[in-house]
């Protein structure tokens, strides 16, 4: 955005325009086009649980224990009271669903959820209801069905386990910044001044994954973010250090059951 003086105006936080719902409804929703807001939301938390639904583009959510990528038609569920930060792609359009504590039987930990077409449309319909409007029977019934449907959504494995351990955190930061880095476990062990055996054990202890599986998961979540933002398969495969687009597509299909083209088309 450009001000009248010609200077670039600072975009505001999306939470500047989100007013808590003080009605009796167990949930409320808002829809946001991030062309109007800052791309990064610093660490914060809510009393309510929050479902972040990507309508277009993608959002990366970070907590102490993991990194979640939310591509279109998926949502990340963040229970109330969990500190988290968000970063969106430049083309992102999101819907936030806030759920009051104990309003539904939802996961007690952060996770990525599938979002059915019906649930997606119900969330968008609720976002059209003005916040703090007087509750009525129609909206109340819709919210109850919406929450029942949300509780049935399957969990998807689209997170990257994270760790606050300084050595694992250092490797995570380095590979997030340069995902094409193909150093082996032996190389990383030398980099963080550990033996290969100790780092191998620490990685499993802190993330639940071997180093090889953890790095493939990191590539997957970065690929989802970049593809959702409009990057080509050729560029993503190159940025991740794959020898060819075909090798990248094989990894993607093995992880998600579809090629990138079919995944985003569906």
C-alpha positions as CSV (number, residue, x, y, z in Angstrom):
1,X,0.0,0.0,0.0
2,X,1.2,3.5,-0.8
3,X,0.3,6.6,1.2
4,X,-0.5,9.9,-0.3
5,X,3.1,11.1,0.4
6,X,4.4,8.2,-1.8
7,X,5.8,6.3,1.2
8,X,5.1,2.7,1.6
9,X,2.5,2.3,4.4
10,X,3.0,-0.4,6.9
11,X,0.4,-3.1,6.7
12,X,-1.5,-3.8,10.0
13,X,-1.8,-7.0,11.9
14,X,-4.8,-9.1,11.0
15,X,-5.7,-9.2,14.7
16,X,-6.3,-5.4,14.6
17,X,-9.6,-6.3,12.8
18,X,-10.6,-9.4,14.7
19,X,-13.0,-8.5,17.5
20,X,-13.8,-11.4,20.0
21,X,-17.3,-12.7,19.8
22,X,-19.0,-11.8,23.0
23,X,-22.3,-13.4,22.1
24,X,-23.5,-16.8,23.4
25,X,-22.3,-18.6,20.2
26,X,-19.8,-21.4,20.8
27,X,-17.9,-20.4,17.7
28,X,-17.4,-17.5,15.3
29,X,-15.4,-17.1,12.1
30,X,-13.7,-14.4,10.1
31,X,-12.3,-14.3,6.5
32,X,-9.1,-12.4,5.7
33,X,-7.3,-11.4,2.5
34,X,-3.7,-11.0,3.4
35,X,-3.0,-8.5,0.7
36,X,-4.3,-6.1,3.4
37,X,-2.3,-7.4,6.3
38,X,1.3,-8.2,7.5
39,X,2.4,-11.6,6.2
40,X,3.8,-12.6,9.6
41,X,1.9,-12.7,12.9
42,X,4.3,-12.9,15.9
43,X,3.9,-15.5,18.6
44,X,0.5,-15.1,20.4
45,X,-2.2,-17.2,21.9
46,X,-6.0,-17.2,22.3
47,X,-8.4,-18.4,25.0
48,X,-10.4,-20.0,22.2
49,X,-9.2,-22.9,20.0
50,X,-8.5,-21.8,16.5
51,X,-8.9,-23.5,13.1
52,X,-6.9,-21.8,10.4
53,X,-8.3,-22.7,7.0
54,X,-6.5,-21.8,3.7
55,X,-8.9,-20.7,1.0
56,X,-6.0,-19.7,-1.3
57,X,-2.3,-19.8,-0.9
58,X,-0.8,-21.3,2.3
59,X,0.1,-20.5,5.9
60,X,2.9,-21.8,8.0
61,X,2.1,-22.2,11.7
62,X,4.9,-22.6,14.3
63,X,4.6,-23.8,17.9
64,X,7.3,-25.0,20.3
65,X,6.8,-28.6,19.2
66,X,6.2,-28.4,15.5
67,X,5.8,-26.5,12.2
68,X,2.5,-26.9,10.2
69,X,1.9,-26.1,6.6
70,X,-1.8,-25.4,5.7
71,X,-2.4,-25.7,1.9
72,X,-5.8,-25.2,0.4
73,X,-8.7,-27.3,1.7
74,X,-6.7,-28.2,4.8
75,X,-6.8,-26.6,8.2
76,X,-4.5,-26.5,11.2
77,X,-6.2,-26.8,14.6
78,X,-4.5,-24.9,17.5
79,X,-6.0,-25.6,20.9
80,X,-6.7,-22.7,23.2
81,X,-3.8,-21.4,25.2
82,X,-1.1,-22.7,22.8
83,X,1.5,-20.0,21.8
84,X,2.0,-19.9,18.1
85,X,3.1,-17.7,15.2
86,X,1.8,-17.6,11.6
87,X,3.4,-16.7,8.3
88,X,1.4,-16.6,5.1
89,X,2.2,-16.6,1.4
90,X,1.7,-13.4,-0.5
91,X,-1.4,-14.7,-2.2
92,X,-3.0,-16.1,0.9
93,X,-6.7,-15.8,1.7
94,X,-7.6,-17.4,5.0
95,X,-10.6,-18.1,7.2
96,X,-10.2,-18.3,11.0
97,X,-12.7,-20.3,13.0
98,X,-12.5,-19.6,16.8
99,X,-14.1,-22.2,19.1
100,X,-14.9,-21.6,22.7
101,X,-13.3,-23.9,25.3
102,X,-15.2,-27.2,25.7
103,X,-17.6,-26.4,22.9
104,X,-16.7,-29.5,20.9
105,X,-14.6,-32.6,21.3
106,X,-11.6,-31.5,19.3
107,X,-7.9,-32.6,19.6
108,X,-5.9,-31.4,22.6
109,X,-2.8,-30.9,20.5
110,X,-2.0,-29.0,17.3
111,X,-2.7,-31.0,14.1
112,X,-3.6,-30.6,10.5
113,X,-7.2,-31.6,9.6
114,X,-8.9,-32.4,6.3
115,X,-11.8,-30.0,5.7
116,X,-14.7,-31.3,3.8
117,X,-16.5,-29.1,1.1
118,X,-19.5,-28.9,3.4
119,X,-17.5,-27.8,6.4
120,X,-15.7,-25.3,4.4
121,X,-18.9,-23.7,3.1
122,X,-20.4,-23.6,6.6
123,X,-17.3,-21.9,8.0
124,X,-17.5,-19.3,5.2
125,X,-21.2,-18.8,5.9
126,X,-20.5,-18.2,9.5
127,X,-17.8,-15.7,8.6
128,X,-20.6,-13.7,6.9
129,X,-22.5,-13.4,10.2
130,X,-21.4,-10.1,11.9
131,X,-19.4,-10.6,15.0
132,X,-21.4,-9.7,18.2
133,X,-24.7,-9.9,16.3
134,X,-27.6,-11.2,18.4
135,X,-27.6,-15.0,18.3
136,X,-30.6,-16.6,16.6
137,X,-31.9,-20.2,16.3
138,X,-30.7,-20.5,12.7
139,X,-27.1,-19.5,13.3
140,X,-27.1,-21.5,16.6
141,X,-28.2,-24.7,14.8
142,X,-25.6,-24.1,12.0
143,X,-22.8,-23.7,14.6
144,X,-23.8,-26.9,16.4
145,X,-23.7,-28.9,13.1
146,X,-20.5,-27.2,12.1
147,X,-18.7,-28.2,15.3
148,X,-20.1,-31.8,15.1
149,X,-18.7,-32.0,11.5
150,X,-15.4,-30.5,12.5
151,X,-14.9,-33.1,15.2
152,X,-15.2,-35.9,12.6
153,X,-12.5,-34.5,10.3
154,X,-9.5,-36.9,9.9
155,X,-6.0,-35.7,11.0
156,X,-3.4,-35.3,8.2
157,X,0.3,-35.8,8.7
158,X,1.4,-32.4,7.4
159,X,3.5,-31.2,10.3
160,X,7.3,-31.1,10.8
161,X,8.2,-32.1,14.4
162,X,10.3,-29.4,16.0
163,X,12.5,-29.2,19.1
164,X,13.8,-26.6,21.4
165,X,17.0,-28.5,21.9
166,X,19.7,-26.1,20.6
167,X,21.4,-28.6,18.3
168,X,18.2,-29.8,16.7
169,X,17.0,-26.2,16.5
170,X,20.2,-25.2,14.7
171,X,19.9,-27.9,12.1
172,X,16.2,-27.0,11.6
173,X,17.0,-23.3,11.1
174,X,19.8,-24.1,8.6
175,X,17.7,-26.5,6.5
176,X,14.6,-24.2,6.5
177,X,16.9,-21.4,5.2
178,X,18.7,-23.7,2.7
179,X,16.5,-26.8,2.1
180,X,18.7,-28.0,-0.8
181,X,21.6,-28.6,1.7
182,X,22.4,-32.3,1.3
183,X,24.8,-32.8,4.1
184,X,24.6,-36.3,5.6
185,X,24.0,-37.1,9.3
186,X,27.7,-37.5,9.7
187,X,28.3,-34.0,8.3
188,X,25.6,-32.5,10.6
189,X,27.0,-34.3,13.6
190,X,30.4,-32.7,12.9
191,X,28.7,-29.4,12.4
192,X,27.0,-29.4,15.9
193,X,30.0,-31.1,17.6
194,X,28.4,-34.5,18.3
195,X,29.1,-38.0,17.3
196,X,27.0,-39.5,14.6
197,X,25.5,-42.0,17.0
198,X,24.6,-39.4,19.6
199,X,22.9,-37.1,17.0
200,X,21.0,-40.0,15.5
201,X,19.7,-40.9,19.0
202,X,18.9,-37.3,19.8
203,X,17.0,-36.7,16.5
204,X,14.7,-39.7,17.2
205,X,14.3,-38.7,20.9
206,X,13.4,-35.1,20.1
207,X,11.3,-35.5,16.9
208,X,10.2,-39.1,16.8
209,X,11.7,-39.5,13.3
210,X,15.0,-40.6,11.9
211,X,17.1,-37.9,10.3
212,X,16.2,-39.1,6.8
213,X,12.5,-39.2,7.4
214,X,12.6,-35.9,9.2
215,X,14.4,-34.2,6.3
216,X,11.9,-35.7,3.8
217,X,9.1,-34.3,5.9
218,X,10.8,-30.9,5.9
219,X,11.0,-31.0,2.1
220,X,7.3,-31.9,1.9
221,X,6.1,-29.0,4.1
222,X,8.2,-26.5,2.2
223,X,7.0,-27.9,-1.1
224,X,3.4,-27.5,-0.1
225,X,4.0,-23.9,0.9
226,X,5.8,-23.0,-2.3
227,X,3.4,-24.8,-4.6
228,X,0.4,-23.2,-2.9
229,X,2.0,-19.8,-3.5
230,X,2.2,-20.5,-7.2
231,X,5.7,-21.9,-7.7
232,X,6.3,-24.4,-10.4
233,X,7.2,-28.1,-9.8
234,X,10.5,-27.4,-11.6
235,X,11.5,-24.5,-9.4
236,X,10.5,-26.3,-6.2
237,X,12.4,-29.5,-7.1
238,X,15.5,-27.4,-7.8
239,X,15.2,-25.3,-4.6
240,X,14.9,-28.6,-2.6
241,X,18.0,-30.0,-4.2
242,X,16.3,-32.9,-6.2
243,X,18.2,-34.2,-9.2
244,X,15.1,-33.8,-11.4
245,X,11.4,-32.8,-11.2
246,X,10.6,-36.5,-11.6
247,X,12.5,-37.4,-8.4
248,X,10.6,-34.7,-6.5
249,X,7.2,-35.9,-7.9
250,X,8.0,-39.4,-6.8
251,X,8.7,-38.2,-3.2
252,X,5.5,-36.1,-3.2
253,X,3.3,-38.9,-4.5
254,X,4.7,-41.4,-2.0
255,X,4.0,-39.0,0.9
256,X,0.5,-37.7,-0.1
257,X,-0.8,-40.3,-2.6
258,X,-1.0,-37.8,-5.5
259,X,1.2,-35.9,-7.8
260,X,1.5,-32.2,-7.1
261,X,-0.8,-31.4,-10.0
262,X,-3.5,-33.8,-8.9
263,X,-3.1,-32.8,-5.3
264,X,-3.9,-29.2,-5.9
265,X,-6.5,-29.8,-8.6
266,X,-8.5,-31.9,-6.1
